Amino acid sequence: MVALIIGLIVVVLGVIGIVTWFPDFVLVLKGSVPAMLICGGLLAIIAGITSIKDSIEAKKLEEEHKKEEQSKQEEPKQETK
C-alpha cells in the first residue's frame, strides 16, 4: 500500500516537473536522442560483427566435422585392402 502511495506521489511530481520545466525537458530530449541513436547503432554493428564471426566459426567446425567423418570412413577401407 505504501509503494502505491509513493508511486502516485512520484508520478504527480513528475507530471508537475514536466509541465513546469517543459522547455528544459525538450532540450534534454533533443540532446539525448542523437546519443541514443549513436549507442543503438554501435550496438547493432557489434551484434552484426558477432553474428558474422559466429557463422564463420560454425562453417569451420562443420568442415572439420566432415573431414573427420571422411577420414573415419576411409580408415576401414584401407584395412580391407
C-alpha positions in Angstrom: 0.0 0.0 0.0 2.9 2.4 0.9 4.5 1.7 -2.5 1.3 2.6 -4.3 1.0 5.9 -2.5 4.7 6.7 -3.1 4.3 5.8 -6.7 1.3 8.1 -7.1 3.2 10.9 -5.4 6.2 10.5 -7.7 4.1 10.4 -10.8 2.3 13.6 -9.8 5.6 15.3 -9.1 7.0 14.1 -12.5 4.0 15.5 -14.3 4.3 18.8 -12.5 8.0 18.9 -13.3 7.5 18.2 -17.0 4.8 20.9 -17.2 6.8 23.4 -15.2 10.1 22.8 -17.0 8.8 21.7 -20.4 11.4 23.8 -22.4 14.2 22.2 -20.4 12.7 18.8 -20.8 12.5 19.2 -24.6 16.2 20.4 -24.6 17.3 17.3 -22.7 15.3 15.2 -25.1 16.8 16.9 -28.1 20.3 16.2 -26.7 19.7 12.6 -25.7 18.1 11.3 -28.9 21.2 11.6 -31.0 23.3 10.0 -28.3 20.8 7.1 -28.0 20.9 6.7 -31.8 24.7 6.5 -31.8 24.6 3.9 -29.0 21.9 1.9 -30.7 23.9 2.0 -34.0 27.1 0.8 -32.3 25.2 -2.0 -30.6 23.7 -3.1 -33.9 27.2 -3.0 -35.5 28.7 -5.1 -32.7 25.8 -7.6 -33.0 26.3 -7.9 -36.7 30.0 -8.5 -36.4 29.4 -11.1 -33.7 26.9 -12.8 -35.9 29.3 -12.9 -38.9 32.1 -14.3 -36.7 29.7 -17.0 -35.3 28.7 -18.1 -38.8 32.3 -18.3 -39.9 33.2 -20.3 -36.9 30.2 -22.6 -37.5 31.3 -23.2 -41.1 34.8 -24.1 -39.9 33.5 -26.5 -37.3 31.2 -28.1 -39.9 34.1 -28.5 -42.4 36.3 -30.1 -39.6 33.5 -32.4 -38.7 33.1 -33.5 -42.4 36.8 -34.1 -42.7 36.8 -36.3 -39.5 33.9 -38.3 -40.9 35.6 -38.8 -44.2 38.8 -39.9 -42.5 36.9 -42.4 -40.3 35.1 -43.8 -43.4 38.4 -44.1 -45.3 40.3 -46.0 -42.4 38.2 -49.2 -42.7 38.6 -49.2 -46.5 42.4 -49.1 -46.1 42.4 -52.0 -43.7 40.4 -54.3 -46.0 42.9 -53.9 -48.9 
